[in-house]
Amino acid sequence: MQARAGTTRQSLLETAARLFHEQGFAGTSISDIGNASGLTSGAIYFHFSNKDALARAVVEAHFATWPELIERQSPAEGPALQALVRLSFAVARAYRDDPVVRGGARLWGERYAIDARLPTPFVGWIATARALLERAREEGDLADRVDPAAAARSIIHAFFGMHTVSDALSGRADIEDDLTDLWHLLLPALLADPRRAEDTLARAVAGATGCADQAAPRVRVDAE
């Protein structure tokens, strides 16, 4: 029974996340979630005390996605800058394809309407990017002029700003091409040897996992 309850709760979270993403917090009722999930309101309230608690659980599930993804995409071995690029593509795909990630992102944007304390975003990503840049410095791949702390903040600002624009213009349909363009700008500035930018990007894109059935983004290879 405990396993069944866990399966029901996860299914409920995914259904709620999808509706929250499509309709927003205010536009989604417990009845909507019940109709979409095939559960009664009483069954939903068995797992969550109210809609605010359900929204908080979706946001927490969104945040819980990242530790395993970071570990998988940025292992201790291999070039750190390549790992940073690879991780960015995996995260972009999650924001485009994962209903819990998408729902959690919209809910956090509507946080002032939710009567629940939600996790603080971005700080973990800044710390992750900084750690990878510091590792790149130890590996000799980071340009001397680059400060890892400042660069990490700028990269995360640019990355999530790109997501906002991509979501508004295309529902993130073009997110991988947009991200490729961003790295074309950033990598030559980050690398100690800018000539390695295209190779670093190509290797990172080839190594990214998470949505293997998706077409690979375009990677420009400049003529020698």
N, C-alpha and C positions, 0 to 999 in steps of 0.2 A: 504493500500500500504506500509505503514511503517513496519507493521508486516511481510509482504511478503519479503520486502527488508532485514529485519533482518534474516529471515529464509534462504534466498539466501546467505547472507554473511556467516552465520555459516556453511552451506553446502560447500561453497567455501573454507573456512578455513580448514575444515576437509579433503577435497579432496587434497588441496595443502599440508597439513601436511603429508598425506600419501605418496604423491609423493616425497616430500622433504626427508622423512625418507628413502624411497626406493632408490632414485636416487641421493640424495644430492642437494645442492643449485645450483651448476654450471650445473649439469646434468638435471635440470628441467627447462623447458621454460614455458612462459605464454600459448603458444599453447598447450603444454602437459596438463596443468591444465584445459584449456578450453575443450579439447577433453574428458578428464576424467570426467569433471563436467557437460558437455553438455551446457556450456555457451560460448558465443562468447568472443573474446579478448576485444571487446568494453564493454561488460557487466562486465568483470573483472576489467577493468580500471575505470569503474564507481565507484567501491568500493575501489580500491587501485590504487595509482598513478603509481606504477611500481612493479617489482618483489621484490625489496628490501623492499618496504613498506609492501607487502604481507608476506614476511618472518618475518619481525618484528612483524606483527599482530599474526602470529602463535606462536612466542616465547612468546609474551605477554599473549596469551590465555593459553599457557603452565603454565606460572607463576600464572595466575588467578585461576588455578585448585586447588591450595594448601590451601588457607585460609579455604574454606568450608570443605575440607578433614581433615585438622588439627582439626577444631572445632568438627567434628563428631567423630573422632577417639580418641581424648584426652580431654574429658569433665572434668569439675572441680572435679566431684566426681570419686572415684575409685583410686586405686594405680597408682602413676605416672609412675613408671618403667614399669608396665604392659601396660599403655597407650603408652609409648614410643615404646615398642616392637610392639604393635598392629598397631600403625601408620606406622612403618617401613614396615610392610607387605602390608598395603594398598597402600603405595607409590610404593613399588616394583611391585605390580599388575598393577598400573597405567602406570608405565614405560614399562611394558610388553604388556599391552592390549589396552591402550588408544592411538588412532592415533595422537591426537593433542600433547599429552605429548611426544610421541616418535619422532614426527616430530620436535617439539621444541627443544628437547635434541640434535638431530643431527645438527640442524641449529646453536645452540649455539656453538657446537664444530667446526663449519665452519664459525664462526663469522667474521674472518678476510676477508672473501670474500664478506661479506654483507655490503653494504654502508648504514648502519643505526645503530643507537645507541641501543644496546640491554640491558635488565635488567641484573644486576649482580647476578649470582647464588650463592647458598650455604650459604651466610651469614644469610639468613632467617632461613634455616634449623639448623644452628649452634645455633642461638638464641632460636629456639623452643626446641631443645634438652637440652640446658642449663636450660631453664625455667622448663622443666619436671624433670631434675636432681635436681634442687634446691627444687622443690616441694617434690621430693622423700626424700631429706634430712630432710625437715620439718616433713615428715611422719615417719621418723626413719628407712626408708628402705635402705638408701644409706650408704655404708661403710664409716667409718670416714676418711680413707686414700684417698678417691676419691675427687678430686677437680672438681666441676661441670663444670667450664669453660674449663679446659684442657680436661676433659673427653668428653665434647660435641664436641670439635674439632676433637678428635681422632675417635669418633663414626661416625661422618659425613664423615671424610676422608675414613674410612674403608668401610662405606656403599656405597659411590659412586665409590670408587675403585673397590669394588666387582661388581658393575653394569657394569663397563667398561670391566672387565674380562669376566663376564657372557655373555654380549652382543657379545663379540668377539668369544667366544667358542661355544655358543649354541643359540644365538639370544634371550637370557634371558629365554629360555624354562625351565631351571633348577633354576631360580632365587629364588624361595621359599625354595628349599632345601639348596641352598647356604646361604640364609639368616638365616635359622635355624641353620646351622653349625656356622655361625658367632655369633649368640646369645648364643650358647652353650659355646663359648669361653668368651664372654663378661659378661654375667650375673653373673657368680660366682665371678668375680672381682668387680662388681658394688654393689652387694647386701650386706647388713650388715650381713645377714644370707645366706651364699652360698647354704645351703641345700634347699632353696626355689627356686633355679634357674629353675629347671625343671617344677615345678608347675606354676611359673610365665610365662614361655614360653608357656606352654600348654593352660593356661587361655587366654593369649593374642591372640594366634592363633585361638582359638575357638571364640573369640569375634570380630576378624577382619572382616570388611565388605567391600564390593566393588565389588567382583567377586564371588558371592555365588555359582555359578555353577562350579567353579574350584575345583579340588581335593585339599584336605588339605595337606599341606606339612608334611613330617614325623617329629615327635617329639620323640626323644629318652627319654625313662623313665628308669632311672637307678634303679637297684634293691636296696632295702633297706639294 
